[in-house]
Amino acid sequence: MLQQTVTRLLPIVPGQRIWTVTNAGQVAALRKQLPAAARKHVLTEPIGRNTAAAIALAAIHVRHAAGGDALLAVLPADQYIAQPEKYHEIVHAALDMAREPGRMVVLGIPPTRPETGFGYVERMGDSINSNGATVFAVRRFTEKPKLELAKEYLASGNFHWNAGMFFWRVSTFLDALREFLPATHALLEELAAHIGKRSYEANLKRVYLKLENISVDYAILERATQSPGPPRVFVIPAEIGWSDIGSWAAVYELLAKHVGENIFSGAAQALDAEGNFVWSPGKFVATIGVRDLVVVDTPDALLVCPRDRAQDVAKIVKALEQGKQKRLL
């Protein structure tokens, strides 16, 4: 998926301008997957501090490399996009919109179901045009609503899934960081003074331990929409065949060619069963009289749940973490 993300970008952004943020455990493997021109721009976090810190780390490095301000596209590497040509058009429009200092742009995916595992972006009524794309000011961001509220969002037509793809100037982002997370901003400006010097690694570890652990959505975007004055955050609806592959239900939707199809990873037989996703590459599975299940069989664990509860796997993971069941994580 990282390779696909980079391949999608190359018609827009040359390899030498692609920066990647990862952790120490993945950095060696990640570099092998990148084009040669992008390998020297891999930034390593000594400890995870969520997306606000990761994006800020990239921002200070891009500013240093560019010798000043630059446009920044923030793009997760774990997303599937079925329509890359349409994606390119929308990215060009988002970058054009973000050229104006102070503007922050997010891509919004038109929802196809009342999903409770995604964040939502609510748009305002009036639209503007940017490079052929329709753009709306953002009223607010909301996180992972209950099912009934998600149904209301879907019915209203004013909400989009937050795809986590953001566009802004480096200066716009860092100014917002100074406004909403001043301590994190000050620490990263300290670190910026050491970029390219032998003192960088030691100061990276020192600074990173002190950074606030918070997502960019909560830290910057939500607060920017609540600030007085003209709109600062904008959303571009993006019908691009998007999936974040964030749950087994999303995998099923990506693979199923028609409603009710059973998806099996190995030898299987279905009898009066439909809409099931079964991952069991090494074991024969028979499904009888069941609908819309997810079954995932691995050497040390077995998952069984309705497809519409697949996002709740995160709750199991949290419980395992709290119970210190490291062998299962």
N, C-alpha and C positions, 0 to 999 in steps of 0.2 A: 504494500500500500504506500510505503514511502517512495518507492520507485515510481509508482503511478502518479503520486502527487507532484514529484519533480518533473516527470515527463509532461504533465499537463501545463506546468509553469514555463517550460523552456521556450515556447513560442512567444511568451510575453516578457520573461525575465531571463537574461543570460545567466549561465551557471555561476559565474564569478560574483553575482549579486544575490545568490541564494545563501541564506544563513539558517542554520539548524541548531535548535537547543535540545539537549538531551541530558542523560545522567551518566555517571562514570561507568556504570555497568554495561551500558549499551554503546558507548562512543566508538569502540573499535569496530564492532559489527556495522554500525551505522555508516561509518566512513566508507566502508567497502561498497555500500549500496548507492553512494552519491557519485555524480559525474566528477571527474578529476578537478574541475575548476571550482567546485563547491566544497571540496574536502578540507580546505584550510579555513573555512568559515563555520566550523562546528564548535559550538559553545557548550561547555560542560558545567552543569549545576552540581555543586558538592553535596547538596541536600535538596529535596523537593520543597518548594515554597509556593506552589500553585501558579496560576497563569499570569497574575499581575507581575510577579517577580521575574518569571521567565521572559515575558515580553519586554520588560524594562531592561533586562540584561542585554537582550538583542538590540534594543533601541540605542543604548549608549555605545555599543560596538559599531552599529551602522553609522551613527553620528561621527564617531572617530574615523572610520574608514572613508566616509564621504567628505570629511573636512567641513561638515556643517549639516544643514537640514537635508532631509530626503523623504520621499514617499515610502511608506511601509505597509505591506500587506501581510497580515497575520493569518496563517493557514494551517490548520491541524493536518497531521500526516496520516490520520486514520479514517479517512472518508472515501466513499465510493461516489463517483459522479459519472452518470451514464451519457451525458450530453456535453462533451468537452468544448465543442464549438460555441454552444450557447453560453457555457461557463466563461469562455474567453471574452465574449461580448460584454457580459455582466461585470467581469473583473475590470475591463477597460473603463466601463461607466463608473464603477466604484472608485477607481483611482482618480478619474477626472473630477468626481464629486469631492474627493478628499484633498485635492490640491489646495482648496481654500483653507487657510489657517483657521484652526478652531473646530473644524468639522470632523466628526467621527462617523464612519459608515459601517453597517453590519449587513450581511446577506441573510435574508429571511426565507425559509422554505415554506411554501404553502402547505398547511397540514392536510394529511389524508385520513387521519383517524384521531380520536381523542387521546393522544399519547400523554401518559403521566410521567414519563421518564425524561422529557426534554424541557428546557427552558423556552419561554415564549416571549415574543416581541409584539407589543400592541402599537399599531400605527395610528397616526392622526388622519383626518378625512382628506385634506387637500394634498395633491401630489404636484411634483415638479419633474422636469425632464433633465436627464444627464446622459449625454452621448447616446440618445435613443432609448434609454432605460427609464422606467417609471420609478420615482423615488418619493418616499413619504418620511415626514418627521416622525420620530418615535415618541409615543406618549409615556410608555413605561416598559420595563422588563419584569417578568414574573418567572419564578422557578418552580418546576415540577408540581403542577397543580393536582388536586384530587380529581378523581374521575368525573364527577358531576361538573366541576368547574371547567375541566378540559373539554367536555361536551359543549358547554356554553361558548368557549373560545372558538371551537370549530364552527359552530352555527353562526357566529357573528360575522365571520369573514374579515375581521380586522386584526386577527392575530396570525403570526408566523412562528414556526420553530426557529430558535436561535441556532444557526449553524456553526457559530464560533469562528466565523471568518470576518476579520475586521480590517479596515483600511483607514489610515490617517497619516499625517506628517509625523515624523519623529518629534518635532518640536511641539505639535499638538498633544501627543501622548505624554511627553515628559512634563509639559505645563499642567496637564490634568493630574498627573501623578503628584506633582508638587502641591496641587490644590487639595487633593483628596487623601493622599497617603504621604504627608510631608516627611515623616521619619524614614520611610523606605526611599523616597526620592533623595534625601540628604545622604543616606548611606551609599546609594549607587553613584551619586556624584563623587563621593570619596573614592569609590572603586574606579571610576572613569579616569581619574588622574594617574592610575597605575597601568592602564592598557598599553601593551607593547613593552612593558618593563619587567625585569626579573622579579620585582616585588608583587606582580599581579596575582599569582596563584595563592600566596599566603594571605593577601588582602581579600581575595575572593572568598576563601573559607571563613575568614573573620567576619566579613560583611554579611554573607549569606545567612549565617546562623541568626542574625539579628533582624532579618527581613520579616515583614508581616506575611502570614500564610493565608492568602485570600485570592479569590478568583478575580479576574479583570472585570467580569460582569458586575459583581457586587461592589468592588472597590472603585471603579471608574464609571462604567456606563450607566448603572442605575442612579448613581449620585448626580451624574451630568444631566440626566433627564429631569431630575428634581430641582435643579438650579434655576433661579429666576432668569428672565431674559429670553432672547430668541432661541429657537431650537439649536442644539449642538450635535444631536445624534440622529442619524437617518438610516432608514432601512430600504433595501432594494429587494423586492420579491424575486426569488430565483427558482424558477422551475427548470431544474437541470438534472433531474434523475438522481437526486441526492440520497445517500444513506450513510449514517455514521457507523454502521455495523456494530452498534453499541450493545446489542443483545442478541440472543439466539432467535428471537422473533424477527429482528431485522435481517438476519442471515436467511431465514425462511422466505421473507418477502422478496429478497434479492434473487433467490434461486427458483421460487415457484413460478411456473409459466401460466398457471390458471388457478382460479379460486378452487380451494378444496384439494389441491394436489398434495400427495404425501411426498416428503423429501427424505430419502434414506442415504446414509453414507456408505453402507455396505449391503450384504445379503439380507433381504427382508421379504416379508409377505404381509399384505394388508387384507383384512376381511371386514367388510362393513366399517371401514375406518377412513377418515379424510381429514385433510388439513394438518397433518402431524409432521413434526420435524424430529428425526431420530438420527443421532450421531453415535454410531457404534461400529467403527471400521473393522473390528476384529471379532465380532460376535453376531450370529444370526439373530434377527429380531422379528417377532410376529406381533402385529397390532390387530386387536379384535374389538370392534364396537366402540372405538374411542375417537374423539374429535378434538382437533386443535391443541394437541399436546406438544410439549418439548421434552425429549428424552435424550440426555447426554451421558454416555457411559465412558468413563476413563478408568485407568488402572486402579486409582485409589478413591474414586467417588462416583456417585450416580445422582444425576439431577432429573427430577420429574416434576413438571409444572404445566399449567395451562399457558398457551402462547401469550395470552394477554396479561400474564403475570411475570413474564420473563425478566422485566426490569427489576423485579424484587430479588433477583440473585444478589444484587448489591447489599441487601439487608443480611443475607446469609454470610456474605464475606465479612461484613462488619461484625457480626456475632462471632465468627471464627477468629477475627483479629482480637476482639475483647476476651475471648477464651484462650488466647495464645496458642491456637492450633496451627502453628507455623507450617507443619508438614502438609497441610491441606491448602496452603495459600501460594 
